[in-house]
């Protein structure tokens, strides 16, 4: 155990510290490319029918907007379509 500590201490002592970089003017610095930004996502947690555990589902903003629009149209069609259940006929009367 002590032998391992001695070796570890020796290895750490032999490491060279990084040389301090000299400050450079912003004009002398080479142009760097910014990392490409990841597309923004809209995420939500859902529990699929018949399951207890939720799953995380993510969409691009375009996919999410299209999904919201489709759901809105479906709701409007159901409201305007006159789909009214006649309970008297369903009960047999």
Order of alpha helices (4+ residues) and beta strands (2+ residues): alpha-beta-beta-alpha-alpha
